[in-house]
Amino acid sequence: MRVDSVLFQLAVTLGACYCSTNVSVPKDNPIVTVKQGKVKGAVKSLPDGKTYYSFKGIPYAQPPVGNLRFQEPNAR
């Protein structure tokens, strides 16, 4: 194989890899409203290119330890 042919094939392969990793992801961060207020999320992407919404800091009930064990949940 000639050097020009190898360089061309390398450039095409690298270009295809670059294009396959640049998936367009929505830039708007979702905001949901819960009883305690609003929670801001983020749009994340998986290695296979699929996107999902990620939310951190969601208020949950108090942990069921001690006297709270086997009782109804208590809001924080």
Secondary structure, DSSP 8 states (H G I E B T S, - for coil): --HHHHHHHHHHHHHHHHHHH---------EEEETTEEEEEEEEE-TTS-EEEEE----------GGGTTS-----
